[in-house]
């Protein structure tokens, strides 16, 4: 009746009923599986979907709608599969749903796609999306999409996967991927072109990826180019997060950065390849309107900055290839941070303050006269 792959994907084989048995670590559980025929519902006009099953959009719908009007709403329902078949849908919303898949949709400006209170929702293989925003999600998957105009905003969510998406022609000053107030989210394999022209002016996108008050995230294997600030920026609290193996080119300030109410702990910034920027990484503490929590005490504890590569430094102050200075924080707020195996490609640095808060793990490649952290431990 059904098969299960090594990745846990259940595939129907024939009509009927069977039992799925799962065994792990001495525990066994079972669940009933039914394979039944389901009729396909054809969508030809704007509507609310509130019954489970597969839906297919037969033609472009919603012409002339302006925000906040939404053409298709999927509300308070489980197990809906919406296939737009590459037709235009002027506005898409999901609310209080689970097990929903949205594919092959075009949601152009000025309308957008968004969702609230989502569980195991997949936004996959859609093109020319004018952004996707979600709040209060668990197990959200945004994969293999092409975004123009606006990017992806995911707030107060856990277990999200933002993977293999392409971002270009985005609104100036925006972020391709903006994660805030969540945990255990993964951002990987995305291609981001922010449109920054290297002029030193605020042209194109601000940051490629922005993390605000996030914990346990993985940001890995992304290609980020042409942003006027940073490839990846952390704001306020960023904890137990890994930023690794990203390729960042032509970032106006730094490959990885933290300025506003910086409170980083147990984070890893490793094996990133940064080129044509002022710095591979820049971090300090400042308070301003960009801080979600301006009363934060701030800090930089037990972080690992290892194995990053920096090439073709762009001239501009400050001139240090790696610059982590916390002049406005008490020395006790900066501790046990490891600097190891970074190749600054001839750029001076690392510049670190207070130096008591950093550990030289050795293997840093940089002009030996510019920092005691160059060379061995």
N, C-alpha and C positions, 0 to 999 in steps of 0.2 A: 504493500500500500504506500510505503514511503521509505526513503533512505536518509541517512544522516552522514554528512561529510566529516572529515577529521577536524574541520573548523566549526562544526556544530550547526551547519546549515541543513535544515529539513526540506526535502524535496518530494513532492507528490509523484507517485508512480502509477497508481490505479485508484479507482473509486472504491470506497469502503472505509472500515474502521480498524485501527490497530492501537497498540500501546507502546509508547516511547519510554524506555527505561534508562535512567542515568545512574551510573555508579562512580563515586569518587571518594577516595580517602576513607573507605569503609562505610560510606553512607550510600543508600540506594533510594531513589524516588521514581515514581512513575506518573505519566500523564496520558490521558486519552487523546488520540489523534484521529480526526475524521477528514476524509478527502471527499468533497462533495462538489457538484457542478454549481457554479455561480454565474448568474447572468450579468452581462456587461451593460452598464447604463451609459448611454450616450448623452453628452452635455453639449447643448447648442446655444445656451444663453446663460447669463449670470444667475447664480442661485446659491442656496445654502445646502450643503450636504450633511445629513444627519443620520444616515443609515450606512452600515458597513457594506463593503463590496468594492469591485473595480469600476472605475469611471473613466471614460475617454472623451476628451474634448474634440469635437468634430470640425470646428471652425474658429476663427478669431472672434473673441467676445469682449464686450465692455467698452467699445469705442466711445470716446467722449467723457468717460468717467474721470472725475478729479478727486484727489484725496480730500477727506478721509474715506470716500466711498470705496467699497471693495466688491469686486465682481464675483469671486467664488469664496465662500466661507465654509470651512469644515469645522463644525462645532459639536462638542460633547458626544463623541463617537469613538469607537475603536475599529481598527482594521479596515481602513480605507486606502485604496490604491488609486491615485489620480494620475493619469497619463494625458498630458496636454497635446501630445503628438505634434510638438513643435509649433503649436498655435499661440497667438497672443492672448494673454489673459490680463485685463487691466485691473490688477489688484487681487491679492490672494491673502487670506488670513486663516489661521488655525488656532483654536482655543479649546483647552481642556480635552485633548485627544491623546490617544495612544495607538501605537502600531500603524501609523499613517506613513505612506510613501508618496512623494510628489516628484514626478519626472517629466522631462521634455517640455517644460513651460518657458514661455517668454513673457516676462513681466517688465515692460519698459517704463521709463520715466514718463510722467511724474509719479505714477503709482508704485507701490512697493509690496513686498511679501513679508509677513511677520507672523509670530506665534506667541502664545502665552500658555503656561502650564502644559508642557508637552512631555510625553514619555515615549521613548523609542520611536522617534520620528526621523525619517530620512528625506533629505532634500538632495536629490541626486540627478546628475546629468541634465540640468536645466541650463539654458543659454541666455545671455544678455539680460540677466537679472539686475534690476535696479536696487540691489541690496537685499539682505535678509536680516531680520532682527528677531530675537527670541528672548523671553524672560521666564525664569522658573522652569527650566528644562532638565530632564534626566535622560541620558543616553541619546542626545540629539546627534545626528550625523549629517553634515553638510559636505558633500563629496562630489568631485568631478563637475563642478559648475563653472560657468563663465560670468563674471560680475563686471558690470560697467556702471558708472555713475556713483553708486553707493556700495559699500563693502558689507562685511558680516559683523553684526553686533550681537553678542551673547552675554546676558546678564544673569547673575544669581543662578547659575546652572552648574551641574556636575556631570562628569562622564561624557562630555561632548567630544566629537571627532570632527575637526575641520581639516579636510585632506584633499589634495590633488585638485584644488580650484585654481583658476586663472583670474587675476585682477588687473584691469587696465582701464584707461580713460576715466579714472575716478575723479570725484569732485575735489577741487583744491581744498587743502586743509583737513581732509578727512583721513581716516585710517582704513587700510584694507581689512584688517581683522582687529576687533576691539572686544576684549574679554574683561569682565568686571564682576567682582563679588562672587566668584565661583571657585570650584576646586576640581582637581583630577581631570582636567581637560587636555586634549591633545591637538596640536596644530602642526601638521607635517605635510611635506611634499607640495606646498602651494607655490605658485609663481606670481610674483607681485611686481608690477611696473608702475611706479608712482608719478612718472612724468616730470620729475625734477630735472632742470636743464643745467645744473652745476654752476649757476650764476651767483650763488650766495644769497639770493632772494627767496622769499617764500612762494615758490612756484611749484605747483603739483601737490602731492600728498605730504602730510606732516610725517607720520611714521608708517612703516609697513605693518607692524604688529604692536598693539598696546595692551599691556597687562596692568590692571588696577585691582588691588586687594584680591589677588589670586593665590591659590595654594596648590601644590602638588601637580603643577602643569608640566607638559612636555612640549617644547617648541624645537622641532628638529627637521633638518633636511629641506628647509624652505629656501627659495631663491628670491631675494629682495633687491630691487634695483631702483635708483632714481627717486629718493625721498629727501626732502630738504632738512629733516631733523635726524631721526635714528631709524635703523632697520628694525630693531626691537627695543621698546622702551617699557620700563617698569615704573609704576606710580604707586606711592604709598606702600602698602604691605605686599611683598612678593616673597613667598616662603616655599622651601622644598621644591623648587622649580628648576628644570633643566633646560638650558638654551644651548643647543649643540648642533654642530655640523650644518649650519646655515651658511649660504653664500650671499654676502651682502656687498653690493657695488654702488658707488656714487651716492653715499649717504652724506648729507650736508654737514652733519656734526659728528656722529659716531655710529659704528656698527651696532653696539648695544649701549643703552644709556639709562640713567636714573637720576632725576633731579628733584622732583616734587615730593616732599615729605618721605624721602627714601627710608624704607624700613625693610631691608633685605636680610634674610637669614636662611642658612643651609641651602643656598642656591648654587647651581653649577653653570658656569659659562665656559664651554669647552669646544675645541676643534672647529670653531667658526673661522671662515675665510673672508676677511674684510679687505676691500681695496677701494682706492680713490675716495678717501674720507679723511677727516682731520685725526680721528682716533679709532682704534679698534674698540675701546670701551671708555666711557666717561661716566663718573658717578659723583654726586655731591648731594648735600641736603639744602633745600630751599623751601620756603613757605610762600604760598600764593594762591590765587583763585583756582589754580589747577589741582590743588590738594583736595581730595574728598574728605580727608580727616585732618584739618590743619592743626588740631591739638596733639597730633601724634608726636611722640618723643623722638622717633627716628632711630636708626641704627644700621649697622652693617656687620653681621656676625656669621662666622663659620661658613663663609662662601668660598667656592673654589673657582679660580680664574686660571684655566689650564689649557695648554695646547692650541691656542688661537694663533692665527697667521694674519699679518698685516702687511699690505703692499701699497706702493704708489700714494704716499701720504699727500693729502691736499694741504697747501699752505694755509695757515690761519691760526689765530690764538685760541686756546693755548696750543703749544706745538708738541705736547707729549703724546706719544703713540698710545700709551695706556695711562689714564689719569683718574685716580680714585682718591679724592681729597674731601675730608669732612671737617672743615675748619670751624664750623659753627656747632658741632656736636662735642660733648664731653668725650675724653679719651676712652672711657669705659664703654661707650656706646659702639666702639669699633674694636673687634677682637677676632682672633683665630681665623683670619682669612688667608688662604693659600694662593700664592702667585707662582706658577710653575709651568715651564716648557712653552712659554709664549714666544713667538718669533715676530719681532716688531719690524723686521726688514730694514733696519738702519734708522728707524725713527727713534728719537730720544725717549727716555723713560725706562721703567715705569715711575711715575710720580705718585707717591702714596703718603697720606697723612691721616691720623698719626701713624708713624712707622711701627710703633709698638703693636698696632692692630693687625699687622700683616706678617705672614710667615713666608720666607723665601724657600720654595720647594726645589729650586735649582732648575737649570736647563733653559732659562730665559735668554733669548738671543737679542741683543741690543748693544749699542755702543757702551762699552764698560765704564766710560767716564760720566755717563748721564744718570746712573742709578746703581746703588750697591746691590740691587736685585738682579743685575745682569750677570750671566754666568752661573757659577755654582752656588750652593746654599751658604 
